[in-house]
Amino acid sequence: MATIAVQDELLQNRDFDVATKATIESIIANLIGALPKPEKLTSAERRGIIARYSAVLEGNFIYWMTATLLAVHSDGAKPIILDNLHEEVRDAHPHMMRKFAIAAHAVPTDRDALAVHEELTNMRLFLGRLSGVQSLAAMAFFEGFIQRFMPFLAQLAAAEGSTEMEYTDVHGVCDIAHTEGLFQALAIENSVSPLNDGKDVLEGVYLLRAVIERIVSGRPEAA
């Protein structure tokens, strides 16, 4: 009977992993499909997207990944997250982001930061709850989105006269492996420290989706 129970648990975990990954990939596909055509945007709109993206990524991504590392319980998941963080710090990815924004004349202003403030705050508060499974799902989603977002971001910068594409070139490649690694870490964490009943594994994904939508759309001007 014990063997059957273990097999049932393994099957349930595998079903959870497959369903979660499929849902996340669908959300990413929908976000990418909804992006505006770069050539139909004004220069100010292109600049705004780059600036808001930079305002979110440059000072928050490593913090988010560190919060995820603090949240996980499984020994198998931690080295995967540490590898990601090591690459971010070693290769100075925030510096790549800053160079990209400068070259596109899109260094974030206080207005750009305030445009994403509410959604960014919600994400910070969520990560502060230190839920390993939820945090890993969110970061796997975000890495997967970034990888597919890079061609669009590069087009925006090129339309603004930039030729500085190290950030988009690097993240269009490295985030493929990062995404798969985080999905693997999610499966490991879920097998060791599963999410409590009643909690939505995709809560952080939805919060990050709201961040992305605000990056793309900006915040409407007050009447």
N, C-alpha and C positions, 0 to 999 in steps of 0.2 A: 504493500500500500504506500509506503514511504517513497518507493521508486516512482510510482505512478504520479504522486503528488509533485515530486521534483520535475518530472517530465511535463506535467501540466503547467507548472510555473514557468519553465523554460519556453514553452510554446506561447504562453501569454506575454512574456517579455518580448519574444521575437515579433509577435503581432503588434505590440505596442510600438516597437522600434520602427517597423515597416510603415505602420499607419502614420506615425508622427513625422517621419521623413517625407512621406508622400504629401502630407498636408502642408508642410513647410515649403516644399518645392513648388506646390501649387500656388501658395501665397506669393512666393518670389516671382513666379511666371506672370501672375496677374499684375504685380507692381511694375515689372519691366514692360509688359504689354500696354500699360496705361501711361507710360512716359510720353511727354509731348515731343514732337519733331523739333530737333534743335534749330533747323532753318526757319521754323515758324515762330521762334521766340525772338523777342527784342534783345538788344545787347544788355539792357538792364536786367531782364529776366534771366538771361544766361549767367550773368555775373552773380545775381542773387542766389541761384541754385548752388553754384560753386562755393560762394561765401558761407551759406548756411551749412552746407555739407562739411566744409572745413571747420566751422565753429563747433560742430558736433564731434567730428572725428579726432581732430588734432589733440584736444585735451581730455577726451573721454574714453577712447577705445582701450588704451592700456589699463585705465582705471576699471573699466567694465570687465576686462578679462581677469584682472587681479581679483576683483570681487567674486568672480566665478570660481577662481582657484580656492579662495577662502571658503566658498560654500560647499564644495564637493567633499564627500566622505570616502570615496573609493580610491585606493592606492593606484589602481590602474588608470584612472582618469587624470590624475594630477600630472604625470609626466607629459601627457599630450598637451595640456594647457601650458605647462612650463616651456615646452618647445616653442609654442606659439609666441609666448611672451619674450622668450630669449631672442627670437628673430625680430620682433618689433623693436626691442631695445638695441640689439647689436647693430641692426641696419638703419637705425634712426628713422623709423617710418614717420614719426611726427614731423621731422625735418623735411622729408619728401613731400608731405602734405603741405607744409608751409611754402616750400619752393613752388609747388604747383599753383597754389593760390596767388602768390606774388606775381608769377609770370602771366597769369590770366587776369591780372588787375582786379583780383577778387579777395583781397585780405578782409576777413570779417570785421565789421564795425559793431558798435553797441546795438545798433538797430538789427543787424543780422543775428546777433546772439539772443536778443529779446524775442525775435520771431520764433525761435525754437525753445525758448525757456520753459514753457509749461510742459511740453512733451518730454523734454530732457529731464526735468525735475521728476516727473512720474517714473521714468526709467531708473533714475538714481534711487528713489525710494523703494522701488521694487527690488533692485539688487541688494539693498540693505537688509532684506528679509533673509538673505543667504540660503535660498533654496537651490540645491545643487542641480537637480533635474530640470527645473524651470530655467535656471540661468544658462545651463548648457544648451537647452533647446533654443533659447533666445540668441546666443552667440553663434550657434551653428547656422541659424537663419540669417543673421547679419553678415557673417562671412560669405555665405552663399549669395546673398543679395549683392554685396560689394563686388564680388567677382563678375557678376553679370551686368553691373551698373557701370563698370569702367569704360566700355566703349562709348556710352552716352556722355559720361563726364569728360572724356577726351575730346569728343566732338564739340562740346560746349567751349572748352578751353581753346581749341584750335580756331573756332569761330571768333574768339576774342583776341586772336593774333598770337597765341602762345605756341611755342615749340617744346616746352618743358613737360615731358610726358613720362618721366621716371616713375612717378607715383602710380599712374594708371597702368603702365607697362608691367611693373612689378606685381601689383595686386590683381591684375587680370590673370596672372599665372599662379602665384603662390597661394592665393585664396582657394584654389581648387583643392589642394592638399589639406589646407587648414579646415575647410568645410567638412571633408570626409573624416578628418581626425576628430573633429568635435562631435560628429554624429557617432563615431566609435566611442568616444568618451561618454556621450549621453547613454548609450546602450550599457556600458559598464556601470555607470553610476546608478542607472535604473535597476540593474540586477542586484546591487548592493544596498542601496538606500532609495527605494521607490517612493514616488510621490504619494502623499496621504490622499485618501479618498476625499472627493469633493473639491480638490484643487485642479485647476486647469493647467496642463503642461504647457499650453501655448500662451499663457498670460503675458509673459515677457515678449513673445513674438508679436502679439497684438500691440503692445506698447511701442515696440520698435517700428512696427508698420506705421503707427501714427507719427513717429519721429520722421520717418522717410517721407511720408505724405506732406508733412509740414516743410521739409527741406525743399521738396519739388514745388509746392504751391505757394510757399510764403504765408504770411499772415495778412488777411485783408485789412486795409486801412480803416481806421475808425471813422464812422460817419460824422 
